[in-house]
């Protein structure tokens, strides 16, 4: 499985991305109301989707760490937060570019946009916390708590267009998108999902290596000590 992710996933992700964007740009028709600018949807929507997936994984890792501490879980939490923040920033940026010709402004304090901005600020704070706290155990616990609190915003983002009157349309699905546009949207979504998995794997390995270096056992530490058992979980 590890060899598959190292060798096969990158070309699969690139192939899906090229295929989805070709269909979205050259095959799918322009939107009747928005015209050609609507094609940003094939990048903007999948970016937001996978951001929410990655940050939901961060929430799961944060809860898991508090109940069963493990450096592997902490490293995965860091990886999912960073990747989710990356895709979230891409999604918000493309949304602003899309908003200018459709709404007349790059930004408006629409409920969906506002909650998305809160998400970016919250997870930037999460990443800053991980950089400034030197003690690895305190960092892991505090980050898990912040990850749980920040995740409260995720369902609010998703349901904001249903709970409040909003400029932003409801989230896209095969029922709300023209059939000719569903195929490139699905292909692009799988491409972004593949990239998300690939980025998380690489970022997890980096984070785990950093954790191993931080908590490396002194030669004189007994192998049956709590510190030894905890550190053994990163191997």
C-alpha positions as CSV (number, residue, x, y, z in Angstrom):
1,X,0.0,0.0,0.0
2,X,2.8,2.4,0.8
3,X,4.5,1.7,-2.5
4,X,1.2,2.4,-4.3
5,X,0.8,5.8,-2.7
6,X,4.4,6.7,-3.5
7,X,4.4,5.5,-7.1
8,X,0.8,5.5,-8.4
9,X,-1.0,8.2,-6.6
10,X,0.9,11.2,-8.0
11,X,0.3,10.3,-11.7
12,X,-3.3,9.4,-10.9
13,X,-3.8,12.8,-9.3
14,X,-2.2,14.6,-12.2
15,X,-4.1,12.6,-14.7
16,X,-7.5,13.3,-13.1
17,X,-6.6,17.0,-12.7
18,X,-5.7,17.3,-16.4
19,X,-8.8,15.2,-17.5
20,X,-11.2,17.1,-15.3
21,X,-9.9,20.5,-16.4
22,X,-9.9,19.6,-20.1
23,X,-13.6,18.5,-19.8
24,X,-14.4,21.6,-17.8
25,X,-12.7,24.0,-20.2
26,X,-13.2,22.4,-23.6
27,X,-16.3,20.1,-23.3
28,X,-18.7,21.5,-20.7
29,X,-20.8,24.5,-21.9
30,X,-20.5,27.9,-20.3
31,X,-23.1,28.8,-17.7
32,X,-26.2,30.5,-19.2
33,X,-26.1,33.4,-16.6
34,X,-22.4,33.7,-15.6
35,X,-20.8,32.7,-18.9
36,X,-17.1,31.5,-19.0
37,X,-16.3,32.7,-15.5
38,X,-18.4,29.8,-14.1
39,X,-15.6,27.4,-15.1
40,X,-13.8,28.5,-11.9
41,X,-16.3,26.1,-10.2
42,X,-14.3,23.1,-11.3
43,X,-11.4,24.2,-9.0
44,X,-13.1,26.4,-6.4
45,X,-15.7,23.8,-5.3
46,X,-13.4,20.8,-5.1
47,X,-10.9,22.9,-3.2
48,X,-13.5,23.8,-0.5
49,X,-14.8,20.2,-0.4
50,X,-11.4,18.6,0.3
51,X,-10.5,21.4,2.8
52,X,-13.6,20.5,4.8
53,X,-12.7,16.8,4.6
54,X,-9.1,17.4,5.7
55,X,-10.2,19.6,8.7
56,X,-12.8,17.0,9.7
57,X,-10.0,14.5,9.8
58,X,-8.1,17.0,12.0
59,X,-11.1,17.0,14.4
60,X,-11.1,13.2,14.5
61,X,-7.4,13.1,15.2
62,X,-7.8,15.8,17.9
63,X,-10.5,13.9,19.8
64,X,-8.6,10.6,19.4
65,X,-5.4,12.1,20.8
66,X,-7.1,13.4,24.0
67,X,-8.5,9.9,24.7
68,X,-5.5,7.9,23.4
69,X,-2.3,10.0,23.1
70,X,0.0,9.0,20.3
71,X,2.6,10.9,18.4
72,X,1.3,9.3,15.2
73,X,-2.1,10.8,15.9
74,X,-0.6,14.2,16.7
75,X,1.5,14.1,13.6
76,X,-1.6,13.3,11.5
77,X,-3.5,16.1,13.1
78,X,-0.8,18.6,12.2
79,X,-0.7,17.3,8.6
80,X,-4.5,17.4,8.1
81,X,-4.7,20.9,9.5
82,X,-2.0,22.3,7.3
83,X,-3.3,20.6,4.1
84,X,-6.9,21.7,5.0
85,X,-5.7,25.3,5.5
86,X,-3.9,25.2,2.1
87,X,-7.0,24.0,0.2
88,X,-9.3,26.3,2.2
89,X,-7.2,29.3,1.2
90,X,-7.2,28.3,-2.4
91,X,-11.0,27.9,-2.3
92,X,-11.6,31.3,-0.7
93,X,-9.2,33.0,-3.1
94,X,-10.9,31.5,-6.2
95,X,-14.2,32.3,-4.7
96,X,-13.2,36.0,-4.5
97,X,-12.1,35.9,-8.1
98,X,-15.4,34.3,-9.0
99,X,-17.3,36.8,-7.0
100,X,-16.0,39.9,-8.7
101,X,-17.7,39.5,-12.0
102,X,-20.8,37.8,-10.6
103,X,-21.5,39.9,-7.4
104,X,-19.6,43.0,-8.4
105,X,-17.2,42.7,-5.4
106,X,-14.3,40.5,-4.5
107,X,-15.6,40.2,-0.9
108,X,-18.8,40.7,1.0
109,X,-19.6,39.7,4.5
110,X,-22.0,37.0,3.3
111,X,-22.6,34.2,5.9
112,X,-20.7,31.5,3.8
113,X,-17.7,33.8,3.2
114,X,-17.6,35.1,6.7
115,X,-17.6,31.6,8.2
116,X,-15.0,30.5,5.7
117,X,-12.8,33.5,6.8
118,X,-13.2,32.5,10.4
119,X,-12.1,28.9,9.5
120,X,-8.9,30.2,7.9
121,X,-8.1,32.5,10.8
122,X,-8.8,29.6,13.3
123,X,-6.5,27.1,11.6
124,X,-3.8,29.7,11.1
125,X,-4.0,30.2,14.8
126,X,-3.8,26.4,15.2
127,X,-0.6,26.2,13.1
128,X,0.9,29.2,14.9
129,X,0.3,27.4,18.2
130,X,2.2,24.4,17.0
131,X,5.1,26.6,16.1
132,X,5.4,28.6,19.3
133,X,4.9,25.8,22.0
134,X,8.2,24.0,22.4
135,X,7.1,21.2,24.8
136,X,5.8,18.5,22.5
137,X,3.3,17.1,25.0
138,X,1.8,20.5,25.9
139,X,1.7,21.3,22.2
140,X,-0.1,18.2,21.3
141,X,-2.8,18.6,24.0
142,X,-3.3,22.3,23.4
143,X,-3.5,21.8,19.7
144,X,-6.0,19.0,20.1
145,X,-8.2,21.3,22.1
146,X,-7.9,24.1,19.6
147,X,-8.6,21.7,16.8
148,X,-11.9,20.6,18.5
149,X,-13.0,24.2,19.1
150,X,-12.1,25.3,15.5
151,X,-14.1,22.4,14.1
152,X,-17.3,23.9,15.4
153,X,-17.1,26.3,12.4
154,X,-17.1,23.5,9.8
155,X,-20.8,22.5,9.9
156,X,-21.7,26.2,10.2
157,X,-19.9,26.8,6.9
158,X,-21.7,23.9,5.3
159,X,-25.2,24.8,6.5
160,X,-24.8,28.6,6.4
161,X,-26.4,29.0,3.0
162,X,-29.4,27.0,4.3
163,X,-29.7,28.7,7.7
164,X,-29.4,32.4,6.5
165,X,-30.4,34.3,3.4
166,X,-27.2,34.5,1.4
167,X,-25.7,35.7,-1.9
168,X,-23.8,32.4,-2.1
169,X,-25.7,29.6,-3.8
170,X,-26.3,26.3,-2.0
171,X,-23.5,23.7,-2.2
172,X,-23.2,22.1,-5.5
173,X,-24.4,18.5,-6.1
174,X,-25.6,16.4,-9.1
175,X,-29.1,17.7,-8.4
176,X,-28.2,21.4,-8.5
177,X,-25.7,21.3,-11.4
178,X,-26.4,21.0,-15.1
179,X,-25.8,17.4,-16.2
180,X,-23.1,18.6,-18.7
181,X,-21.2,20.1,-15.8
182,X,-21.5,17.2,-13.4
183,X,-18.8,15.1,-15.0
184,X,-15.9,17.6,-14.9
185,X,-16.9,18.6,-11.4
186,X,-16.8,15.0,-10.2
187,X,-13.4,14.3,-12.0
188,X,-11.9,17.5,-10.5
189,X,-13.2,16.5,-7.1
190,X,-11.5,13.1,-7.2
191,X,-8.3,14.8,-8.5
192,X,-8.3,17.2,-5.5
193,X,-9.1,14.3,-3.2
194,X,-6.1,12.4,-4.5
195,X,-3.9,15.5,-4.1
196,X,-5.2,15.9,-0.5
197,X,-4.3,12.3,0.4
198,X,-0.9,12.7,-1.2
199,X,-0.1,16.0,0.6
200,X,-1.3,14.6,3.9
201,X,0.9,11.5,3.5
202,X,4.0,13.6,2.8
203,X,3.2,16.2,5.5
204,X,2.5,13.4,8.0
205,X,5.9,11.8,7.4
206,X,7.7,15.1,7.9
207,X,5.7,15.8,11.1
208,X,6.4,12.3,12.5
209,X,10.1,12.6,11.8
210,X,10.1,16.0,13.6
211,X,8.3,14.4,16.6
212,X,10.7,11.4,16.6
213,X,13.6,13.8,16.8
214,X,12.0,15.9,19.6
215,X,11.2,12.9,21.9
216,X,14.2,10.7,21.1
217,X,15.0,8.6,24.2
218,X,18.2,9.2,26.1
219,X,20.3,6.0,26.2
220,X,19.9,5.7,29.9
221,X,16.1,5.8,29.9
222,X,14.5,2.5,31.1
223,X,12.6,0.8,28.3
224,X,9.6,0.2,30.5
225,X,9.2,3.8,31.6
226,X,6.1,5.9,30.5
227,X,8.3,8.0,28.3
228,X,9.7,5.0,26.6
229,X,6.3,3.5,26.0
230,X,5.0,6.8,24.7
231,X,7.9,7.4,22.3
232,X,7.7,3.8,21.0
233,X,4.4,4.8,19.5
234,X,6.2,6.9,16.9
235,X,8.3,4.1,15.5
